[in-house]
Amino acid sequence: MIETLAIISLVVIAPLAIILHYVTKWKQSGTLSGADEKLLQDLWDISHRMESRLNTLETILDDEIPDWRRRT
């Protein structure tokens, strides 16, 4: 009787538990962690500031040197 339960446990329950464990890990790895979300938000903010600075620089160059775009 005990041998039968041990065999059933090893053949059915253990593989099922292992599969469910890795499915859970796989689903968790599909999402961003809090640190990843913060890093992504910081990069997004930095890129917007850089874009704003670039637009300002282009405006200044357009005023100071009207044909600067044709020189490159």
Order of alpha helices (4+ residues) and beta strands (2+ residues): alpha-alpha-alpha-alpha
